[in-house]
Amino acid sequence: MRSIPSSVLRRAVILGTLALMLSSIQGQAASEYKLSLRITDASTDRQTLRYGGRDFDAWCIELRTELKPAVRIEGLKALSAFGANGYAKEATAAICKLMRGYDVRSENKDDTLIVATALDAIKKIGAESLPELKTALKNDKRNIRRFAVKALLSLEKETQTAIVLDVVAALGDADWYVNYRCLDLLQGIEKTPEIRKGIKAHVRQIVPALVNVLKATDRRNEDCQFQAIVLLGMCGPDGKNAVPALIKTLNETAEGRRLGEIVFTLGEIGPTAKDALPVLKARFGEYLNLRPSSEKTAKPGWFSWSKPATFEPGDPIMTVGNTTVRIINPNERPLPQTVKDAVKKIEGK
């Protein structure tokens, strides 16, 4: 058998090695090519999206330049669709910017429809709208801040817990409506037992913010103060640092639902609200000696408290000593019972 020259063998080895290297390079190039196709496709999908034949940028221009309400409503629906399909950040920012010209409290028919459509759009975009809404809460335009907090209220409670601290920070807003809706949002989260931890985790930041709301002197903030009192009651013993402000507010409150809510909140805070006991006993001492009326002739639906010598069945008010007591509507807390319960809780009974 004739032997193969060594020079031929060397050439064969070299050619084989080159073939393997070329195959490897081609395989890598093919993989990179396929990857580039996937990236391009993902990017192209977003760019090629259309609503009514127009892309995202075209609808943004339309919203900026077209003033007709019907067109703006259609444009907001377009942004809603884009926002739910890859344009969440841009769509939310564009919607918030448009709301600069609309007050969420407006009673104008056209404005109301536009605001409602914008809120629906944010709700459809969902949790991905949060970063831009957080930014909008700090905007220097009042209408944008009002829209942002109203939009946050439309989101799922589980989503809202992610922005608790941002909402607490917004409680210092110069606009009473923003404050009120922030309190509304916090209260809504707190009423949801399964996600109440969202509030409890930040109670150290929340209580001081609520105390600042109580200290506000603007009469338009009275509703905010009531909301803050309710929320402090929900904080329970964690609201102990608010006791001095609650006592001050109690002394400044003559009557109404806020009075009963302050007393209730002090009771919910419990024994650490002991500094309030002298104030409660001095102001409502006679309530502590009242007993429920056993009169069957009292009007149905009225909650009546009395001393036998002063009670007249069916009267909307009653007199105890020198104090006139209003019979509380059953939809509200009966003040005498609220006082008695609060004192017991603070005394640890």
N, C-alpha and C positions, 0 to 999 in steps of 0.2 A: 504494500500500500504506500502510495507516494505521500510524503509529508508536506504539510502546508507551510510555505515560507513564513518566517517570523514577522516580516514586514507586513504581510497581509493580515496576520492576526492582530497586529497593533492597530492597523487601520480599522478593522472590524470592531475592536473594543472602543476606539474613539468614536466611531459612527454610532454605535449602540448607546454610548453615554450621552451624546448629543441628542439622540432621538428621545431618550428619557427626559432630559432637561426641557426639550421643546414641548413634550407632552404635558409636563408639570406646569410650565408657563401658560400654555393654552388653557389648562384646566382652571388655573387661578384667574386668568383673564375672563374666562367664561363666567366664573362665580361673581367676580366684580361687576361684570356687565349685567348679570341678572339682578344683583343688588341695586345697581343704579336704576334699573328699570322699575323696581319696586318703589324706590324713593321718589322717582319721577311720577309714578302713578299716584302715590299718596298725595303728592303736592298738586298734581294736575287735577285730581278729583275735587279738591277744595276750590281751585281756581275756576274750574269749569261749571261749578254749581250756578244754577239760574233760578230766579223766581219771576214768573211772568215774562221770561225771555231776557231778563237783565241780571247782571252780576251784582255782587255786594256793593262795590264802589258806586255803581250807577244809582242804586237805591239811596245810598248815603247822600249823594249829590242832590237827588230828587227831594229828600227830606230837608236839606238845607235851603233849597231855593224855591220850593213849591209851598205856598201858604194855604192852599185850599184844604180844609179839614178832611174831606173824604180821601184825598190823595195822601195826606200824612197818615191817616189811619191805615191805608193799604201799605204804605211804606213801613210802618211799625210791624205789621204782620209779616212783611218780607224779612225784616231784621230778626224777628222771632224765629222764622224758619232757618235763616242762616245761622243764628246763634245756637240753635240746637244741632247744627251740622258742621261744627268745626270753627265757627266764628264767634264763640261765646264772649271772649274778651273784647273784641272790636265792636260787636253788636251792643253789648251792655254799655260800653263807653259812649257810643253814638246815641243810644236811647237817653242816657242820663244828660248828655249835652243838649239834646232837643228839649228836655223838660225844664231847661232854664226859663223858657218862655211860658210855662204853665204852672199854676198853683194847684196842688192836689185838693185844696179846699174850695176851689172855684165852683160856683153854681151855674156857670155858663154852660149851656147844653153841648156845644161843640167841644169846648175844653174838657168837659167831663168825659166825653166819649174818647178823646185822644188819650187822656190820662189812664182811663180804664184799659185801653188797648195796650198802652205801654206797660202797665202792671201785669197784664196777661202775658206779655212777651217775656218779661223777667221770670215770671213763674214757669214758663215753658223752658227757658234756658236752665233754670234751676241752680244747683250749688256752684256751677262754674261761673255764675255771675258775681259771686261773693267778693273777689279781689277788687273789682271795679266799683261795687257798691260801697265797700269800705273806704275807698278813695273818695267817692262822692259824698260820704258823710262829713268829710273835712273841707268840701268845696266852699269857696267864699260866697257863692250864690245861694240865697235862702231857698229858692224853689227846688234847686237840685238836691239840697240836703233833705228837704221835706219829702221829695220823691224817693230818695234813697231809703229812708227809714220806713216809708210806707211799703216800698217794694220788699224790704227785708221781712216785714210782717206777713207778706204773702207766701213766703217760703216755708218749707217743712220745718217743724220744731227741731228735729235732729240737726238740720242744717244751721239753724239760728244759733245753736250752742257754740258753734265754731267762732262766732264773732261777739261773744259776751263782753269781753274787755273793750272792744271797739265801741259797742253800744254804751257801756258805762262811761267811757271817755266823752262821748257825745252828750252826756247829761249836763255838761257845762255850756251847752249851746246857748247863744243869745236869743234864739227863737223858742218861745214857749211850746209851740206845736211839735218841734223836733224832740224836746225834752219829754213831752207827754207821750209821744209814740214810742220813744225809747223805753220809758217805764212800762208802757203797755206790752212791749215785746218781752221785757224781762219778766213781767208778771205772768205772761202766757207760758213762758218756759217753766217757771216755777210751779205752775199748776199742773204740769205734766210729770207725774211721779217717776216714770221710768227714765227721764232725762234731767231730773232735778239736780243731779250732781254738777251739771253745767253751771248752775248758780252757786252751789255750795263751794265749789272749787275756787271761786273768786270772791268769796264773801268779804274778805279783808279790803278789797278794792271797792266793792259795791256799797257797803254800809257808809263809808265816808262820803261817797257821791250822793247817796240818798239824804244824808244829813245836810249837805249843801243845798239840796232842793228844798228842804224844810226851811232853810234860812232865807230863801228868796223873798223879797218884799213886793215884787210886782204882782198886782192883784190878778193878772192873767195867769199866774202860776198856781192859783189855788187848786185847780184840778190836778196839777202836777203834784202838789203837796199831798193831796188825798191819795194819789197813786203810790207815792213814796211811802206813806204811812202803811198802806196795805202791804206793800212789798216787804217793809221792815217786819211786819207781823209774820210774813211767810218765812223770814230768816230765823225766827224763833230766838233762842238764847244767843245765837251769833250776832244778834242786833243790839247787844248790851251797850255798845259805845254810843248808841243813838239816844239813850235814855235822857240825858240832859236836854237835848233838842226837843224830844217828845214832851217833856215836862213844860218847857217854855211854850211850845205850841199849844199844849193843853190850857195853860193859863191865858193864852191870847184868844182862845176859841170860845165863843159864847154859847153856840148851839149848833144844831144841824148834824148831818151824818158823819162829818169829820170828827166830832166830839166822841161819839161812840166808837169810832174806828181807832182813835188814839188810845182809849181805855182798853180796847180789845188787844191792841198791839203790845201795850205794856204787860198785859197778862200773859201773852204768848212769849215774851222775853223771859218772864218768870222771876225767880228770886233775885237775880242780878239787877232787877228794876226796883229794888227796895226803897231807893230814894224817892220814888213816886208815891209810896204809901201815905205819907202825911198829906200830900196834895189831894189824893183821891178821897181820903177820909174827911178832910176838911170841907171839900166841895160837895161830896156825894154821901156824907155820913148817914143821912136819913134813908137813903136807898138801901143801906145795909140792914135796916130794921123792917123793911117791907116784906110782905109775904104774898104769894100768888092768891088772887081772888078766887073764891069758890062759888061766886055768884053765877048762877046758870042763866040769868036774864041779860047778861052783858051781850053787846052786839057780836055776832059771829065775825071772826076775822080780826077782832081787836085783841091785842095782848094787854091785859089789865093787871096792874099792881096797886095795892092799896093797904091802908089801915082801915079796919072796919068802920071807924067813926067818920071817915072822910070820903069813902067811896060811894059813888052813885052810879049804878049800872048803866052802861050805854053812853056815858059822857066821853067826849073825845079827849078831855083833859081831866086831871084830878089834882087836888091840893093836899100836900102833906106838910103840916106845920105852916111855914111861910113860903114853901117851895111849890111852884106849879109844875106838875109833871105831865109831859105830853105822852099820850098813849101812842106807842110806836106802831106803825104799819107792819104787818107780819112779814113784808118783804125786806124790812130792815132789822137790825139787831135791837132787841128791847134794851134800852139804856140801863134801867135798874138791874136787870139780870146780868148784863155785861159787866157792870161795876162789881157786883157780888162775885162773879166768876174770876175777874181779874185780881181782886184782892186775895182770894183764896190761892190762886196760882202763885202770886208774888210772895205770899206768906208760906208757901210750900205745903199747903194743906191738900 
